[in-house]
Amino acid sequence: MIKDAFYSLLNSYTSDKNVIEELWTEIETKYSNSKRHYHTLKHLENMYNELTQCHELINDWDTILFSLFYHDIIYNATKKDNEEKSAIIAIERLNTIGFDKERISNCNKQILATKSHITTGDNDTDLFTDIDLSILGSNWENYTEYYRQVRKEYSIYPDILYNPGRKKVLQHFLDMDYIFKSSYYRDKYEDIARNNIAKELALL
């Protein structure tokens, strides 16, 4: 369970049970907001499952876990600074538990990288952004659930406004040389992701 993973992670840095509980409650509350349909605790669970499958490829496990928990802690479909605000909260919370400054900086970079999903050349950051996009390479049933959930998060916009924007995002992925930066995820999901995206585009 994702909560257990968080508690286990925090126990390495603080023995204050109240601090751990407060930090988890904040995460649980944010990701359980009624306006969220995709960027939820389930999204974190799915990402965590992906992480565990490539554990041996990751250089700094704890930092990438903190990036996972905080990368979407702020999410508002009408705003364009969600990643920046999420990174600020991550920095503040990691400072409270005395996490290493350089590792906090790396966490900040990983969270900000989910804004553009471009290649950074940093192993952990590229793996992290690939994991954030791993849903694109899931089976069609799961992919369909994903894009319908995203549509719900943008429900304030009518199709006449949403569809062109969604098409632009999807076409951007198809225009990339590679959607996934790491060879691990490229081999695992690249072809499936491109097929899924093309099918969604055809439906819009």
N, C-alpha and C positions, 0 to 999 in steps of 0.2 A: 504494500500500500504506500502511496506517495507520502502520506503523513509520517509513516514509520521511517522512510528514507530521510525526510527532513530532520526528524528528531535525532536520528543516528548521526547525521552530519553535524548538527549543532552541538551534540554532546562532546564533540572533539574540541570545541572552542569555548564553551561555557558550562559551568555546573549549576547555573541559576535556572531552575525549572520554570520560574515565572517569566523570565526573558524568552526562553524557548517557546513557551506557550503563547506569549503575546505575539511573537514573530510569526508563529504558525497561524494563529487566529487572523492576523492581518492578511496573510496569503490566502487562506481559505475563504475569507469574506470577499476579497477582491475578485478571485477567480470564480466565485459562486454568484456574482452579481446577475440579476435577472435579465439584464440586457445582453449578457454573453450567451452564445450558443455553441461556438467553436473554441474560443480562447478560454477554456474552462480547466478545471482540475483533471478532466479526462485527457485534455491536450498534454498536460504535464505528465500524466501517467504514461501516455503513448511515447512521449519523448524519453522518459526515463527507461522504458523498456528497450528503446532503440539504443540508448547509451550503454546499457548493460551488455548488449550484444557486440559492442565494439570497444569494450573496456580496455583491452590491451593496446589499443591504438591511441589512447588519451594520455597526455603527459601529466596534466594536473587535474585529477578527478574531482577534488573538492571545489576548485574554482569553477569548473564547468557545471557542477551541480548547483552552485549558487546562481550561476547565470540562468540555468533552467528555471529555478524557482522564481526569479525576479524579472525575467525578460518581458513578460506580459502583465506584470502586476498592475500597471496602468494601461487600460485599453478603452478607448473611446473612438468609435467608428467615424465620428465627424472630425476628429483631430489628426494632425500630422506629426505630433511631437510625442507620441506614446513611448517610443523607445528611449528618447532622451529623459523623459520623466521617470520611466521605469529604472533607468540606469542611476539616476540621482537617488532614488529610494534604496537601491541596492548598495550604493556607496555608503549611505547613512547607516543602514542596518549592519553592514559588515564592519564598519568602524566601531559600532557599539559593542561588538564581540571581540574586538582586537585582532581582526583578520589582517594578515600581512598587507602592507600598502601596495607593493608591486602586484600582488595577486588581486587586490581590489581593482587596480588599474586594468588588469587583464580581463576581469569580469566586466568592467565597464565597456571595454572594447568589444567583447563578445556580444553583449546586449545590443550595443549600437550597430553591430554588423548585421543584425536581423532586420534592419531597416532597408538595406539595399541588396543583401544576399550576394554580394560580389566577392570574388576571390581575394583573400587578404594575404595569403602566403604563410599564415600562421596555422600550424596543424590543428590545434584545439579549436580555434575560432572557425576554421573552415568546416571541421566536423560538426561543430555546434550548429552552424547555420544550415548545414545539410540535414541534420536531425530535425530542425525546425520545419524543413520542407518535406520531410519523409512521407507525410500524408499524400503527397502528389504521386508517389509510387505505390500506393496501396491498391488493393483490388477495386474493381469498379464500384462495387456496392459501398465500400467505405468511402471511396472518393466522392460518390454521389451524396452521401450523408454530409461529408465535409463541405461541399460547395453549397448545399442547401442551408447548412448552419451559418455559413458566411453570409449568405443572402439575408438570413433573418437578422444578423447583426447590422445590416445596412437597410433594414426594413423602412426606415424613414424616407428612403429614396424610392421613387417609382421606377419601374423598369426602363422608362425612356431615359432616365439619368444613370441608373445603375449599370445597365447592360453595356453601354459604350465604355464605361470605366473598367468594368470587369474584363471586357475583350482586350483592352489595352494592356492590362496586367498579364493576362494569359499569353498574349502575343509576345510580350516582353520576354517571358520565359522561353518561348519557342525560338525566339531570335538569338538567344544566348548560344554560344558555342557549346557550353555544357551547363545544365541546370545545377548539377551537383559538382562541388569543388574537389572533393576527395575521390580518389580512385575507388575506395571501398563503396561509397554510395553511388558513384557513377555506374559501377558494375552491377550493383544491387537494384537500382531503381530508375536509371536514366530513361531507358526505352519505355518502360511502363508509364512513367510520368508524362512523357511526351504524347503517348497515345491517349492517356486520360485527358490531358489538357486540350488536345485536338478534338476529342469527342465533346467536351464541355463547350468549346468554342462553336461547334456546329449546332449546338442546342440553343445558343443565345440569339 
